[in-house]
Amino acid sequence: MISVSRVESDDQIAGHLGLEPGTPVLRLERLRLRNRQPLGVTVRHLPAGELPGLAHHDFSDAPRSQPRAPPYPSTNRHTHNPQAP
């Protein structure tokens, strides 16, 4: 995990997530590895209200290839990857 931050959603992110612009979201930036070599960086936006505490979770002891997140239910319906086609 490179960073987790709480930001206000812009029009595009809010639209993708079905939120009002300005609604707080969590921005997760993650380094993806392949054979222990950097492959890319992914950015995800998740509704902050559905994941309380995630912005303060300590990811430092998690493997870099698969960061462990707190046990939250799947939120795939709310993820937005601005790099996706």
C-alpha positions as CSV (number, residue, x, y, z in Angstrom):
1,M,0.0,0.0,0.0
2,I,1.4,3.3,-1.0
3,S,-1.2,5.5,0.6
4,V,-4.7,5.7,1.9
5,S,-6.3,9.2,2.2
6,R,-9.7,10.6,2.7
7,V,-10.7,13.1,0.0
8,E,-13.9,14.7,-1.4
9,S,-15.3,13.0,-4.4
10,D,-15.3,15.0,-7.6
11,D,-18.1,14.9,-10.2
12,Q,-16.6,11.9,-12.0
13,I,-15.9,9.7,-9.0
14,A,-19.2,10.6,-7.3
15,G,-21.0,9.7,-10.5
16,H,-19.3,6.3,-10.8
17,L,-20.1,5.5,-7.1
18,G,-23.6,6.9,-7.1
19,L,-22.7,9.6,-4.6
20,E,-23.2,13.3,-4.4
21,P,-20.1,15.3,-5.5
22,G,-18.1,16.3,-2.4
23,T,-19.1,13.1,-0.5
24,P,-16.0,11.8,1.4
25,V,-14.3,8.8,-0.3
26,L,-11.1,6.9,0.5
27,R,-8.4,7.0,-2.1
28,L,-6.3,3.9,-2.0
29,E,-3.0,3.9,-4.0
30,R,-1.3,0.5,-4.2
31,L,1.9,-0.7,-5.8
32,R,1.3,-3.9,-7.9
33,L,4.2,-6.3,-8.1
34,R,5.0,-9.2,-10.5
35,N,7.9,-11.5,-9.5
36,R,8.7,-9.0,-6.8
37,Q,9.2,-6.2,-9.4
38,P,7.0,-3.1,-9.7
39,L,4.4,-3.7,-12.4
40,G,2.0,-0.8,-11.9
41,V,0.1,1.5,-9.5
42,T,-3.6,1.1,-8.9
43,V,-5.9,3.8,-7.5
44,R,-9.2,2.9,-6.0
45,H,-11.9,5.1,-4.6
46,L,-14.3,3.7,-2.0
47,P,-17.2,5.4,-0.1
48,A,-15.7,6.5,3.2
49,G,-18.9,6.0,5.1
50,E,-19.0,2.3,4.3
51,L,-15.5,1.6,5.6
52,P,-15.0,3.3,8.9
53,G,-11.5,3.1,10.2
54,L,-9.8,2.0,6.9
55,A,-8.0,5.3,6.5
56,H,-6.3,4.7,9.9
57,H,-5.6,1.0,9.3
58,D,-1.9,0.0,9.6
59,F,-0.9,-1.7,6.3
60,S,2.8,-1.7,7.2
61,D,3.0,-5.4,8.2
62,A,1.1,-6.6,5.1
63,P,2.9,-8.3,2.2
64,R,3.5,-5.7,-0.5
65,S,1.9,-7.9,-3.2
66,Q,-1.3,-8.5,-1.2
67,P,-2.0,-5.9,1.5
68,R,-4.3,-7.1,4.2
69,A,-7.3,-4.9,4.8
70,P,-9.6,-4.9,7.8
71,P,-12.4,-7.5,7.5
72,Y,-15.0,-5.6,5.6
73,P,-17.7,-7.0,3.3
74,S,-17.0,-6.8,-0.4
75,T,-17.5,-3.4,-1.8
76,N,-16.8,-4.1,-5.4
77,R,-20.0,-2.5,-6.4
78,H,-18.6,0.8,-5.2
79,T,-15.0,0.6,-6.4
80,H,-13.9,3.0,-9.1
81,N,-10.6,2.5,-10.9
82,P,-9.9,5.6,-13.0
83,Q,-7.3,3.6,-14.9
84,A,-9.7,0.9,-16.1
85,P,-10.7,0.8,-19.8
